[in-house]
Amino acid sequence: MKECNKNYSTYAECDEAPCESTPPVLKPCPFCGSEAISESDIPAEGLYAICCESAECLVKPYVVGKSMQEAVKRWNTRKSME
């Protein structure tokens, strides 16, 4: 998997309406609390990725999705500890 890149921290919604670039609303990393970043596209696979890029994070979690919306939903989903 390609490393996450700060240069791709926004994505475009271009289905039916005019194309607008909007930043995804991401929860912080569930392991270290750092800000997560999104990568607009992984061209070879046609996927979207979100990851924690903090040097202090020992886990380095990431998620991928077939769309940015899917990747954001996966990243923002937290398992209840109850």
FENNOR-V19396 format. One record per residue. N is the residue number from 1. RES is the residue in three letters. PSI is psi in whole degrees, -180 to 180 (NA if undefined). BURIAL is I if it has 9 or more other ideal C-beta (glycine too) atoms within 8 Angstrom, else O. D_LAST is the distance of its C-alpha to the last C-alpha in whole Angstrom. Layout:
N & RES & PSI & BURIAL & D_LAST
N & RES & PSI & BURIAL & D_LAST
//
This chain:
1 & MET & 138 & O & 33
2 & LYS & 142 & O & 35
3 & GLU & 147 & O & 34
4 & CYS & 148 & I & 32
5 & ASN & 126 & O & 35
6 & LYS & -26 & O & 35
7 & ASN & -12 & O & 38
8 & TYR & 52 & I & 36
9 & SER & 7 & O & 33
10 & THR & 165 & I & 34
11 & TYR & 163 & I & 34
12 & ALA & 141 & I & 36
13 & GLU & 111 & O & 36
14 & CYS & 23 & O & 39
15 & ASP & -76 & O & 39
16 & GLU & -33 & O & 41
17 & ALA & 171 & O & 41
18 & PRO & 146 & O & 43
19 & CYS & 124 & O & 41
20 & GLU & 136 & O & 39
21 & SER & 121 & O & 37
22 & THR & 138 & O & 34
23 & PRO & 138 & O & 31
24 & PRO & 148 & I & 28
25 & VAL & 111 & O & 25
26 & LEU & 138 & I & 23
27 & LYS & 157 & O & 20
28 & PRO & 167 & O & 20
29 & CYS & 131 & I & 20
30 & PRO & -11 & O & 16
31 & PHE & -38 & I & 18
32 & CYS & -12 & I & 21
33 & GLY & 2 & O & 20
34 & SER & 163 & I & 24
35 & GLU & 136 & O & 25
36 & ALA & 157 & I & 25
37 & ILE & 157 & I & 28
38 & SER & 149 & I & 29
39 & GLU & 125 & I & 32
40 & SER & -38 & I & 34
41 & ASP & 141 & O & 35
42 & ILE & 91 & I & 35
43 & PRO & -42 & O & 39
44 & ALA & -36 & O & 39
45 & GLU & -12 & O & 36
46 & GLY & 33 & O & 36
47 & LEU & 167 & I & 32
48 & TYR & 143 & I & 30
49 & ALA & 151 & I & 28
50 & ILE & 136 & I & 26
51 & CYS & 168 & I & 26
52 & CYS & 127 & I & 25
53 & GLU & 8 & I & 29
54 & SER & 132 & I & 28
55 & ALA & -25 & O & 30
56 & GLU & -13 & O & 28
57 & CYS & 117 & I & 25
58 & LEU & -20 & O & 25
59 & VAL & -39 & O & 23
60 & LYS & 55 & O & 25
61 & PRO & 153 & I & 22
62 & TYR & 157 & I & 24
63 & VAL & 156 & I & 23
64 & VAL & 157 & I & 26
65 & GLY & 163 & I & 27
66 & LYS & -16 & O & 30
67 & SER & 163 & O & 30
68 & MET & -38 & I & 29
69 & GLN & -42 & O & 27
70 & GLU & -43 & I & 25
71 & ALA & -42 & I & 25
72 & VAL & -45 & I & 23
73 & LYS & -43 & I & 21
74 & ARG & -44 & I & 20
75 & TRP & -43 & I & 20
76 & ASN & -9 & I & 18
77 & THR & 127 & O & 15
78 & ARG & 133 & O & 12
79 & LYS & 130 & O & 9
80 & SER & 138 & O & 6
81 & MET & 10 & O & 4
82 & GLU & NA & O & 0
//
